[in-house]
């Protein structure tokens, strides 16, 4: 299982310990920043209702999904049409912008006080989504938009799995798994930085697309007394690299006597 929260990455989270992982992240954040996180958005597999209660007592706002049971789904299908209301989403780019919701307060075992449960349908999923939060006064649109941002992060992780094979790390030794994951995430981040610098719609391109257009290229290396000159062959996408000023970069390489690395595009 992979837990990726930007500055906190673990590849060896086991099923028997995953329920407490969110509390370990809170402790990690407090050690690094000196304060508790203001809001957490996470998968239901990373916690229990008891741990949600701990987060609430610490004053941490959270949004998560409730695990659906067959009984819950049957009850939803029995809800009258008058129980649902339709809302319009604004902050997400998606086809399904007008979901129907049932917004209620519920009480759950091991959680002190009310929780807010939103049952959401017409959002592009086969079954309704059960969203849980301790944010009792925030608008439904704001909460759903916030959780939708988490899905964007999941899509980036899926890109890492598809292109960088993040789910097939090479280390046979368990203690090296986190190192493999860290190197993979560094590579993924470099692709993202490259796409942001190039712009022109590549900010949302998948890593495989960026690799095909810019990285998978042939070049010749020329070594002079002062420089390493990497001269790329003519390609259709080279003008985008030139427009991003890559041809004017002189990068000194300390371990090679201070020689500079320079790129030339045909």
Secondary structure, DSSP 8 states (H G I E B T S, - for coil): --EE-SS-EES---TTTGGGHHHHHHHHHHHHHSS--SEEEE-GGG--HHHHHHHHHTT-EEEEE----HHHHHHHHTS-GGG-EE----SS--S----EEEEEEE--TT--S-EEEEEEESSS-SS-EEEEES--SS-HHHHHHHHHHHHHHHHHHHHHHHHH-TTS---SSGGGHHHHHHHHHHHHHHHHHHHHHH-TTGGG--HHHHIIIIIS--EEEEE-SSEEEEEE---TTHHHHHHTTGGG-EEEEGGGTTEEEEEEE-
